[in-house]
Amino acid sequence: MIKVTNLSEKELREIGLQTVHLVREVYRKRRGQS
């Protein structure tokens, strides 16, 4: 596995959780409109 960035595993995990949270919010809003 080649490391391209200096991000640690913890930072990557936090970014992933934030991304999932944003996606869930957008999905919830889209379902609410339709």
C-alpha positions in Angstrom: 0.0 0.0 0.0 1.5 3.3 -1.1 1.0 6.3 1.2 0.3 9.4 -0.9 -0.6 11.7 2.0 0.7 12.2 5.5 -2.8 11.6 7.0 -2.8 9.1 9.8 -5.3 6.3 10.1 -7.2 8.2 12.8 -7.5 11.3 10.6 -8.7 9.2 7.6 -11.3 7.5 9.8 -12.5 10.9 11.0 -12.8 12.2 7.5 -14.7 9.1 6.5 -17.2 9.6 9.3 -17.7 13.2 8.4 -18.3 12.2 4.8 -20.8 9.6 5.8 -22.6 12.1 8.0 -22.8 14.7 5.2 -24.1 12.1 2.7 -26.8 10.9 5.2 -27.9 14.5 5.8 -28.2 15.2 2.0 -30.0 11.9 1.5 -32.5 12.7 4.3 -33.2 16.2 2.9 -33.7 14.8 -0.6 -36.1 12.2 0.7 -38.0 14.8 2.7 -38.5 17.0 -0.4 -39.9 14.2 -2.5 
